Amino acid sequence: MKKILIIEDPKSCVFCPVFDGEIGKCKEGGIIEDNENPTKCPLHDLPARKHRDTRDEIKMAIDYGWNSCLAALEGKDMIDKLIESLDKAIDTAERILAGKDVQ
C-alpha cells in the first residue's frame, strides 16, 4: 500500500522532514550539493492542472474532476474552485464570441 504526504515545499534540504542532519545526506539516499535538492529527492511536485479549450463535455468533466482533486490536495476551498471554473468559462465564452475556434 502506498501513502501520500502533502507538505509545503521546504526552502532547502535543511528544512526538509527527510533530511537526516548530516551534511550532504538525505534519509532517502539523495546527495545534497550546494544546499540544492538532492539527486534522488523523495519530494515531488503535484501534477499540473488541465485546461483544454474544448466543447467536448467528457473532456471538460475529466479536467474538472482532475482540477478538483488537485484543489482538495492543495487545501483550496469550494469558493476558490468556483471562481477558477467561472474564469475558465468566461474565457471560453469570450473566445467563442470573438469567432475563435474552440476545440
C-alpha positions in Angstrom: 0.0 0.0 0.0 1.2 3.5 -0.8 0.6 6.7 1.1 0.9 10.4 0.3 2.0 13.2 2.5 1.2 16.8 1.4 3.7 19.4 2.8 4.8 22.9 1.8 8.0 22.9 -0.3 10.9 23.3 2.1 13.1 26.2 1.3 16.2 23.9 1.4 17.1 20.4 2.3 17.9 21.5 5.9 14.2 22.3 6.4 13.1 19.0 4.8 11.5 16.3 7.0 13.6 13.6 5.4 16.9 15.4 6.0 19.0 13.3 8.4 21.1 16.2 9.8 24.4 15.1 8.4 26.0 17.4 5.9 25.4 16.2 2.3 23.0 13.4 3.2 19.3 12.7 2.9 17.4 9.9 4.6 16.2 8.7 1.2 19.8 8.3 -0.1 20.0 11.6 -2.1 23.2 13.5 -2.3 22.9 17.2 -1.4 25.1 19.6 -3.4 25.2 23.3 -2.6 22.0 23.1 -0.5 20.1 22.3 -3.6 17.6 19.4 -4.0 19.3 16.0 -3.6 19.9 13.9 -6.7 17.2 11.4 -5.6 14.8 13.8 -3.8 11.7 11.9 -2.5 9.6 15.1 -2.7 7.6 15.6 -5.9 5.5 18.5 -7.1 1.8 18.0 -7.6 0.9 17.4 -11.3 -0.2 20.3 -13.4 -3.8 21.3 -13.8 -5.6 20.5 -17.0 -7.0 23.4 -19.1 -8.1 22.4 -22.5 -10.0 24.6 -24.9 -12.8 22.2 -25.9 -16.5 21.9 -26.2 -16.3 18.1 -25.6 -18.3 17.7 -22.4 -16.5 14.5 -21.4 -13.1 16.1 -21.6 -14.4 19.1 -19.7 -15.7 16.8 -17.0 -12.4 14.9 -16.8 -10.5 18.2 -16.5 -12.9 19.5 -13.8 -12.5 16.3 -11.8 -8.7 16.3 -12.1 -8.5 20.0 -11.1 -11.0 19.5 -8.2 -8.8 16.7 -6.8 -5.7 18.9 -7.0 -7.6 21.8 -5.3 -8.6 19.4 -2.5 -5.0 18.3 -2.1 -3.8 21.9 -2.0 -6.4 22.8 0.6 -8.4 25.2 -1.6 -12.0 25.7 -0.6 -15.0 25.5 -2.8 -15.1 29.3 -3.4 -11.7 29.3 -5.0 -12.6 26.3 -7.2 -15.9 28.0 -8.3 -14.1 31.3 -9.1 -11.5 29.3 -11.1 -14.2 27.5 -13.0 -16.1 30.7 -13.8 -13.0 32.4 -15.0 -12.4 29.5 -17.4 -16.0 29.5 -18.6 -15.9 33.3 -19.2 -12.6 32.9 -21.2 -14.1 30.2 -23.3 -17.3 32.2 -24.0 -15.2 35.3 -25.0 -13.2 33.1 -27.4 -16.5 31.8 -29.0 -18.0 35.3 -29.3 -14.8 36.6 -30.9 -15.1 33.8 -33.5 -12.0 31.9 -32.4 -12.1 28.2 -32.9 -12.5 26.4 -29.6 -12.0 22.6 -29.9 
